[in-house]
Amino acid sequence: MRLFLQKSVVSCLFLLACICSVFGQLTVDFSASDSSGCGNVTPIFQDLTTSPGNPIVSWEWDFGDGTPHAFIQNPAHIYSDTFGCFDVTLIITTNNGSVDS
């Protein structure tokens, strides 16, 4: 699952688009708060994954900017004063070993 964040050079706004992934009954999904402004931008990511009957046991967030991954359910992440697109990936693991992103 990926969230594309594009910081516009002209307007300094983030544009958000989401692609969801379905694996059996595990549906990986997330959202990010709207963030705007120039300089550092800190969207808050919210896990919206559904996994009926199989509790989620771990989250791994890759923010697409080369920084260390986060291993909590709903992280905030600082994107420093850089321009470009960031491919954000959420990897979910359930108690029965199902893994999806």
C-alpha positions, 0 to 999 in steps of 0.5 A, spaced: 500 500 500 502 506 498 501 513 499 504 518 494 506 525 497 508 530 493 510 537 495 509 542 490 515 547 489 510 553 487 505 552 493 508 548 498 502 543 499 502 536 499 497 532 495 495 525 497 493 519 493 492 512 496 492 505 493 489 500 497 491 492 497 487 486 499 490 479 501 485 474 503 481 478 508 486 482 510 485 489 507 491 494 508 489 501 508 491 508 511 490 515 511 495 521 512 493 528 515 493 534 510 499 538 511 501 544 508 506 549 508 513 550 506 519 547 510 518 541 514 511 538 513 509 533 519 503 528 516 500 524 521 499 517 518 493 513 521 492 505 520 485 503 517 487 496 515 481 491 517 483 484 518 477 480 520 478 474 525 486 475 525 488 481 530 494 485 527 500 484 531 505 489 527 506 495 523 512 497 519 512 504 516 517 506 510 516 513 509 520 513 502 525 518 504 531 514 507 529 515 514 528 509 519 522 505 519 516 506 524 513 500 528 507 503 531 500 503 529 499 511 527 505 515 527 507 522 525 513 523 520 517 529 519 519 530 511 524 535 511 525 541 507 525 537 500 521 537 494 519 531 490 515 524 491 515 520 497 512 512 496 510 511 503 509 503 504 505 500 510 507 493 512 502 489 516 503 482 520 497 478 523 497 473 528 496 467 523 503 470 520 499 473 514 503 479 511 501 484 506 503 491 504 
